């Protein structure tokens, strides 16, 4: 029972980590976050169902338009719901990104319908016997993809010119512009990348959960909690926090029942942040006087 919960929790936690990486990307570049992340997950899952189940496309082929659509949506979030308010020094982007997410959820509701649907996948039905535990290919694939993307993002941010430019924009946007860095484009790309991560998470979990218009709401909320818990400015910390959150959630569900899951997991998040307000893997800010 513990082994099954651990495997399930790692898969779930990796999905939370993928969504939380989107929060990390936008925060690292612009100091803002995309509260429409959950809606991007819904978009990825719904498009996967429509293209694979509805049109019969192979997933490998469908993945390109799915991720392109999610990236486009992320860019629109930045252009419509973030950029105008940041230019005026307003924090109204907080509500604007939430509102744009609600708009997308309702568009999905009217086009996709109210009825939850399931997406069949051979990755979910193909299983291996590991130490006496039956594990599906998808359960192994989700943590592998999540950890690989977190590592790649960390390398890009710390070891490449684009990553340096990305960090320069958030530290001093005017100075970055003077150095020839297209600050506005970098921020827009960050939001597009953020939504792509959410779209990948949506595609990966589509065969495991019922697909419906508001499926991303709770996932997005948990992912934001994970981002804060891991230290939102630390890509590796965010991914590790996602894995911890997923495993704890799976263990609580397995031993106490789903009725206690949200109570205990979010109570532990509150306790952890009370202990370390900067997150488990974040660094306390140094204030110069």
N, C-alpha and C positions, 0 to 999 in steps of 0.2 A: 504493500500500500504506500509506504514511504517512497519507494523507488518510482512508482508510477506518478506520484505527486511531484517528485523532483523533476522528472522528465517533462511533465505537463507544465510545471512552473517555469522551467527554463525556456520553453517555447513561448509561453505567455509573456514572460519577462523580456524576452528579446523583442517581441512586438512592441511592448511599452517603450523599450529602449530606442527602437527605430523612430517611433513618434517623438520621443523626448529629444533625439538628436536634431530633429527639425527645430525645436525650441532653441537648442544650443546654437545652431547655425545662424538664425536670425538675431539672437541676442549678441553673439560674438561679433557680428558685423555692424548692427545698427543700434543695439541697446533696446530693441523692441522684440516682441514675440508675436507669433502668429496663432491667435486663438481660434483660427479656423482649421487647425490641424486635424481635429476629429472629423470634420466634413471632408477633408482631403482623403482620409482613410475610407470613408463611405464611398466617395467618388471612385477610388481605385477598385473597391470590391464590386460595386454596381457595374462598372465598365467591364470588369473581368467576367461577370455573369452574362452581360449582354453580348459580348464578343465571342466568348468561348461556348457558352450554353445556347445563346440565341442564334448566333451566326455560324457556329461550328468552327471558329478559327482555332488553330493550335495556340496554346498559351505562349509559346516562344514568339509567335508572330504578333499576338494581341498585346504583348507586354510593351511594345514600342509605342503604339497610339495611347495606351493607358497612361504610361509615364509622361508622355508628351502632354496629354490633357491635364494631368495633375500639375505639371510644371507651369503650364499656361495659367491655370487657376491660381497657383501661388504667386505668379507675377502680377496677375490682376488684383490680388489682395493687396500687394504692396503699392501698386499704382493708385488704386481707388480708395483703399481703406487706411493706408499708413502714410504715404508720402504727403498728401495735402495737409494732414494734421501735424506731422513732424516739422514741416516747413514753417508752420505758425507757432511752433513750440508748445503745442497742445498735446495732452495725453488722451485725447478722445479716440485715438487709434485703438485703444483697449476695447471700447464698445463697438467701434466700427468693424473690427475683425470678427468679433462675435456675431454681429448683425449679418455680415456677409456669409458667415458659416451657416446661419439660420436660413438665409435665402437659398443657398445651395441645397440644404436638407429638404426644403419645401419643393424645390424644383425636382429633386429626386423623388419625393413623395408623389407628385402629380404625374411624373413620367413613368416611374418604376412601379408605383402602386403601394398600397398599405400592407399587402400580404408578404410576410417573410419568406424567403426562398433559399434553397441550398444549392451549392455548386459542387457537383461530383468531380473528383480528381483522383487519378491513379496514384498521385503522390501521397494522398491521405489513406488510400486503401492498401498500398504496397507496404508490407511490414517486414521487420527483421527481428530475430530473437537475440537479444543482448542480455547475457547473464540471467536468463529465464524471464526477461521482461519483453513484452511485445511492443515494439516501437515502430511507428510509421516513418516513412522517408521524410514526410513534411515536418514531423516533430524534430528531426535531426537537421533539416534544411533551415528552419527558421532561426535557431541560435547561430548556425554557421554564417548565414547572411548578415544577421545583426552584428555579430562580433567583427566580421570582415569589414563591414561598412564603417563601424566605429573606428577601427584601426586605420582604415584608409583616410577617413576624415581627419584624424589626429595627425597623420603624416602630412597630408595636404596643408593643414593649418600651420604646422610648425616647420616644414621642410621645403616648401615651394614658394615661388614668387607670388602666386595667386593668394596663397594663405597669408603671406606677409602683407600683401595689399589689403586683404580682408580685415586683418587686425588693425592696420593703420587707419582704416576708415572709421572704426568705432572709437579709436583713441583721439583722433583729431581730423575731422572730415575736411576742414578747410586746408590744413597742411597736406592732406592726401591729394586733394585736387591740385594744389600747387606743384606737387611731385608728378603730376600727369596721371594719377589714378582716377578713373571714371567712377566716382563714389556712388552716384545714383544707379549706375548699371550694376555695380558690385552688390549693392543692397537688393536690387531686383532679382539678381541671380541667386542670392542667398534665400530669398523667399520661394523662388522656383524650386531650389534644391530641397528646401524644407518640405514642400508639398510632395515632392517626388519620394522622399523617405516615407511619408505617410501613405502614399499610393502603393509603395512596395509592401508596407505592412498590411494594407487592405487586400492586396492580391494574395499574400501568403496565408492570411487567416480566413479568406473567403470560403475555402472548403471545410473549415472547422467550425464556423459559426453561421447562424442564420443571417442572411443579408437583408437589411431593411433600411429605411431612410434615415433613422436616427441612431444607427448602430455605433457611429463614431463619437457620440456625445460623451458617454461614460469613459470610453477608451481615451479620448482626448484629455479629460479631466485627470485621469490617473497618470497619463503621460506627463502632464504638467507637474503633478506632484512628484513624479520620478525625477524630472529635470531639476526641480528645486532641491530635492533630497540628495541628488548626486553632485550638486554644485554646478549650476547651469552654464558656467564658463569652462567646464572640463568635460570634453567629449568622452574620454574613457570612464570618468566617474559617473556620467549620466548613464552609460550602458551598463556598468556594474550595478548601479542603483536599480535599473530596470530589472536585471536578473534577480536581485535580492527581493524586490517587491513582488515579482511574479512567483518566486518560490514560496515566499511567506503566504501569499494569497492562496496558492494551491494547497499548501499544508493545512491552513486554517479551514479551507473548504472540505478537505478530505477527512479531517478529524473532528471538526465541530459543526460542519454543515454550512451551506451557502448563506444562511441567514446571518451568520456572524462575520462573514468575510469583510464587508465594507467597514463595519464597526471597528474590528481589530486592526485591519491594515492601515486605515487612515488615522486611528489613534496612535499607532506606532510611528507613522510619519510625523505627527504633531510632536510626539515625545522626542524623536530624533532631531527635529529642527529646534526644539527648545534646548537640547543639549549642544547642538552645533548649528547655529543659525545660518552659517554660510554653506551648509550642506556637508554630507559625509566626506566628500572629496574636494570640496571647495576651499579657497583660501580667504582668510579674513582680509578685508580691505584695509590698506594703510592710509590713514588720513594725515596729510602733511599740514603743519601749521607754521 
